[in-house]
Amino acid sequence: MISDLIDNEQIETLLGDVLDAHGYDFSEYSPASLKRRILRLYALDNFVSFAEFRYTVKSDKQYFKRFLEEITVNVTEMFRDPSFYKALRNDVLPILGTYPFIRVWVAGCSTGEEAYSLAIVLKELNLLNKSLIYATDINPSVLEKAKKGMFPLNYLKGYSENYLQSGGEQDFSTYYTANYTLAKFDETLSKKMIFSTHNLVSDHSFNEFQLILCRNVLIYFDKELQHKVFQLFDNSLEQLGFLALGSKESLDFWPKAKEFKRIKLEKIWRKL
């Protein structure tokens, strides 16, 4: 087995190379899931030795893009966890609707499905015109896909079902045009989005937001790094702003958790 041939020390050396050569720090990511994804890529691309793999990751910029794409997790879908979007629609966004302007940060946006889902809800609440969605990810190539707003047509049936379960008010097909195998989402949605690279590990706060979504990203970070990211979100969140996490993530064990109040059953907290 490959995992028997490659030890944790070699993985650490590789991650040191990545930091030195490319400036990406993965040292506080969950070691088990990171190692699993690195070994999967190593086996997939048939390297002769780990030394060759290390050299390629370090010196070949094109291959590093592939490395980044494979080891940063990009599993997402539109209106994932419909009850979460229903809570945003009913309990969070109407409150933010009383503000003169709404700034939202979708952190770890991957290929953009969550940003587009949010834009649709804002549009249906007549709030999109006074909103701006900042969608960020560590991975530049997934952001390129997100900017295009194009998703495989065969995913749309599932997305449409999620949308309706989340309280969607329109025929979902009004938001996109179908073209062969792809669906392109309306530019009235994307023109209210700013896509940008941002590294939750090393980059700082860049604005003050009323709502931050970071769902199913922190499960890949160790506890110390999670707390560091929560502090970043705290610094980036306006008083009485909202923070939304993924279904398996929680603020509960963070020392400053008492400064936030959970909203109903969903993983949404309000900063007190």
Beta strands, then each sheet from edge to edge (+ up, - down):
strand 1: 102-107
strand 2: 131-137
strand 3: 150-152
strand 4: 176-179
strand 5: 182-185
strand 6: 193-197
strand 7: 209-214
strand 8: 237-245
strand 9: 260-262
strand 10: 268-271
sheet 1: 6+ 2+ 1+ 7+ 8+ 10- 9+
sheet 2: 3+ 5- 4+
end
